[in-house]
Amino acid sequence: MTAPDGQHPATPAGPACDLSVVIVNWNTAGLLADCLASLPAACAGLASEVLVLDNASRDGSATLVRDRFPSVVLVEAGANLGFAGGNNLALPRCRGAFVLLLNPDTVCPPGSLARLVAFARRMPRLGAAGPLLTDADGQPTISWGWFPHPRHHWLGCLDPARRLGGRFWGERVVHVPTRGEPSREVDYVAGACLLMPRQALAQVGPLDERFFLYFEETDWCLRARQAGLAVWYCADAEVVHLEGRAAATVSDFSLRQFQVSYRLFLRKHHGRGRELEVRLAQACEYGLKALLRALAALRGGPARQTNRALARQYGARARLQFVSRLEAAPPA
């Protein structure tokens, strides 16, 4: 069955359990195993199901799921559909009152997902909720953010090290909360762990598959807010996100795909003019950061190699802003 816009319908009618966890996987068998192993304790007290959508991995991911996690529903896509396409293929099979989109490079501590669902049940007109995300050392990492605006990148030029506080200076596309930061309504939550009530998913619709990777959660949350629903950051639930490890083997692709999806988001919601504004602001921000990191590398010291690597990365981001027809070929 296909939805009117050519995408897959969100979910079948009638929840049969509390929570459906959907994990889209591509060649991350080791990370996936740790993620799946963490879920029973994370969902304690909930009637839950877990679905893994495998995007034609070549590292034995599908075999791992079948052999070590027989209770997990395995859906094999037969091709790399990306994050949005993979989730949309799995969503019609979900039976939960809540649906959680979860990255394979996450580990969910005991009780974490049960707390997130409990929080979601208390929130009226909820569209989506996300937890505090931390790195492997327990330090908070990107968990939510503001919808993109050119000023975010101009602020990056004026305060590249993010030393200035306050709402104006601190507002950026991505946000790393402190541990003392309370739960609050936000523009969007990170797609690494994105909880959606079944009714909200039916109201807003599936993910936009034009976003192969990146900004699909930002787009969905914006559509949810446009539909009158709220998006919340939940400080009471915590999930470990080993950010970047699932994409480590395709870093050059990831760099280009991020910009492709960023431009698509801007054109879709704000038009071509806003896209050009943001590209100019990014060129200035990342060009300045590349220069500062290169100068820091010249001074030597223990951070010399890190500064060199960041200078190259920022320089590549800046140069991409001058490529008019930017493409990113998805890995097979």
N, C-alpha and C positions, 0 to 999 in steps of 0.2 A: 504494500500500500504506500502511496506517495502523497505528501501534502500538496496543497494547491500551488505553492511556490517551487515545487520540484524537490523539496527536501523531505526528510522522513518525518512522520508525525511524532509528537513528543512521547506520549506514553499511552498504554491501553487504559480503559476505564476501570476504576475501582482498586484502591490499594489493598494488598494482601499481606503487607508487613510494614514495619516502621520505617526502614531505611534501605534503599538500594545504593550500593557503592559501585561506581563505574570507573574503571581504570583503563585508559588508552595506552597501549604499550607498543614501543618499537625498539627492538634490540637492546633492552635493558633488563635481561633476565636476572642478574644478580641483585639489582635494586628492587625489582618486582618481587622477588622472593622475600626480602626483608619487609617490604610494604605489606604483602599479603599475610605474613606471619604475625604482624602487629594488630591486625584488624579484629580478631575475636575478643581480645581484652579491651580494645578501644570501643567496641560496640556493646560491652557488657550491659545486660538489662534490656537491650533492644532486640526485636525480631528483625533480622537483617539478612540481606543477600548481597553477594559480591559478583560482579560481572567484569571480566577482562576482555577488552576488545584488542586483539592483536593485529597490528598493521603489517602483516607479512614479514615478521621478524625472521632473521636468519641465524639467530644465536641460540636456538632451542627454547625460546620463551614458551611457546605453545606446549611443548612436551613437558616442560617444568610444571606448568599449571595442571596439566592432566595427571601427571604422576604424583606430585606432592600436595596439590590442593584440589582433590576430587570434588569437593562441595562447591567450588567456584564455577560459575557459568562461563565457559570460554566461547567467544565469538571470534572466528577467524575471518578477517576482511578480505584476504587474498591480494591486497595491494596496500600501499601506504596512503591512507585517506587523510592523514593529518589529524590534529586534535579535534577540530569541529566535526569533520566528516566521520571520524571514528566514534565520537560520542553520540552523534545523531543515529548511527547504525545500531548502537546498543540501547538507546533510550526507549524504543518501543517495547523492549523486553522487560523493562523495569516494573516492579510491582509495589514499590514502597510508597508510603505517604510523603516521604522526602527522598530526594535524589541527590547524591553527593558525587560531584566530579572530582576525582582524586588523581594526582600525578603518581607515576610509579616510583619517582625519586623522593617519596615521603615515607616517614615512619610515624605512626599514630600511637602516642602513649596510652596506657590503660585509662579507660573512661573518657578519653578526649572527645570522641565522636558522640558518645551518649550525652556529654555536657553541651555540645554544639546543638544537637537536636532538641534538648530540653530548653535551651535559650531560644531557638527558633519557634518553639511552640508558644512561648510567652509573647512573641512579637506580633502585633496586629499588622495586617496588610503587608506581610513580609514577601519580598521578591527573592532575596538571597542573603546568605550570611556566610562569613568566613572567620576562621580562628586567627590567633596569634601564630605566625610562622617563625620558626627559629632555625638556626643552622645546626650543624652537628655538635657544636660546642655549647649549645643552649642560648646563643645570642640572638635577639630578635632580628629578623630580616624582613624584606618587603612583604607586607601583608595586605595593604590596601592603598588607594590613591585617589587623586582628583582627576576628573576628565581633562584630557590634554588641552592646553591653551598656550599660545606663543609666549606669554609672560613667564611660564615655568622655565623655559630655556633662557630667557633674558635674565631671570634671577640666577640661573646657573652661571651666567657670565659675571654678574655682580658679586656673587657669593659662591665661588666654585667649590670651596671646602665645606660649605654649609655650616659656617660658624655662627651665623646670626639666627636668633630665635624669633618667636612670635609667629602668628598665623600667616601674615603676609609673606615673610621671608621663608617660612617653612613649607609653604604650599608648593608641591611639585607633583609631577605625574605619578610618581611612586613614593610611598611613605613607609618608613621603618618605625613602628611604634616603640615606645619605651615600655618597660614592664609595668610601670605605674599608670600607664595611659588607660582610661576606662573604656568600656564598650561605648560605641557611638554610631550614629547613622553616617554613612560615607557615600561617596560617589560610586565606587566599585570595590570589590574584594578580589584578591588574587585567585586566578583560575587553578592554582595548584591544589586548592581545597575549597571547593565552592558548593555550598549547600543550597538547594532550591526546593521549596514546597511543591508538591505535585500539581496543585492548583495553579501556582504561579507559572510553572513550566507550560501548562496547557494554555494559559492566558497569553504569555509572551511569545511562545513558540520555540522551536529548536534553535541551536546555534547557527550563525550564518557561515555556511561552508566556504564562502569566498575567503575567509580568514583561515588559511591552511594551518598557521601557527602564529600565536601572539594576537592580542587585542580582541579575541573572540569573547572573552569574559567581560572586557570593558564594553564592547558593543552590546552584549546581552544585558548587562546591568543598566546601561543607558536606556535600552528599550523597556526594561522593567520599570524604571523610574518614570519614563514617559507614559506608562500605563497606570501610574498612580501607586506603584508599589515601592516599598522601602528596602534599602540595602544596608545591612548592619555588619560592623566589625564586632566580634565577640572576644573580649579579653579573657574570658573565663575558660576557654578551650585553647589548647596548645598542640601544634603539630610540627614535627621536624621536617624541614624541606631542604634536601641536599641540593640546593639550587644550582642549575647549570650542569650537573653530572649527567642527566638524561640527554642533554644536547651536546655533550662535550665532543663527540666524534664528528659533529657537523657544525663546528663553530663558525666557519666562514658562511655557510648557508644560513645559520641562525642570525648572524649580523645583517645579512641582506634581507632575510625574510621579515625581521622585525621592522625594518624600514618600509618594506612593501605593505605590510599589514597596517602600519602607522598611517601611511598615505591613504590607504583604502578607508580607514576609519574616519579620517578628516574629510575626505571627499564625500563619503556617504552621509555624514551628519552636518557638515558645515560648508561644503563646496570647495571648488578648486582654489579659490583665493586664500582660504585658511590653510590649505596644504602648503602653498608657497610661502606664507608667513612663517609657518612652523619650520619649514626647511631652512629658511634664512636664519632663524633664531638658533636652530641646531648647528648650522655651519659655524656660527660665531661661538656658541658655547663649547662645542667639541674641538674647534680649532684652538681656542684659548687654552683649554685643558690639555690638549696635546703639547702645546708650547711649554706650559708650566711643568708638565711631567718630564719633557725632554731636558729642560734646564735643571730640574732636580736630579736627573740621571747623570748629568755632567758633573755634579758636585760629588758623585760617588757615594760611598757609604753602603750599609747593609741592604738598603732598599733600592739600590741601583738597578738591578734586573727587573724588579717590579715596576719601577718608574719607566723603564724602557718599554716594557710590554704594554703598559697603560698608554704611553705616548703613541705607540703604533695603533692601538685599538681606537683611541680617540681620534687620531688622524684619519683612520679608515672611515669612521662614522662621519666625520666632517666632509670628506671627499664624496661620499655617497649622496650628499645633498645636492651635488651639481650634476648628478646623473638623472636625466629627464625620464627616460624609459627604463626604470629599474625592474629587474626580474630576478627571481630566485628559483632555480630548478630544484624541486623537492627530491630528496634522496630516495632511491628505489627501495 
